[in-house]
Amino acid sequence: MTFDELKNLLVSLGLDPAEITPESTREEAGLDSLLLTELALALRKERGIPVPEEELYAAPTVAAIEGLVARYAAAA
């Protein structure tokens, strides 16, 4: 999954596209625990990418989330 695909998914979850950059922290992008859970569910259901919620919570930036998603997508 590319950054743009991840950004589009995050925007579909209700986040402000202007706040989503690779360098944005989870907090800056608006990713609270509820949205991270929704992201994990969307990745699993819509893309078949089983990223554990705990790892999403531990990712400090949007770029780190993108890296996690890419790693799990390659393994799926």
Secondary structure as UniProt FT lines:
FT   HELIX           3..12
FT   TURN            13..14
FT   HELIX           17..19
FT   TURN            22..23
FT   HELIX           26..29
FT   HELIX           33..42
FT   HELIX           43..47
FT   HELIX           53..58
FT   HELIX           62..75
//
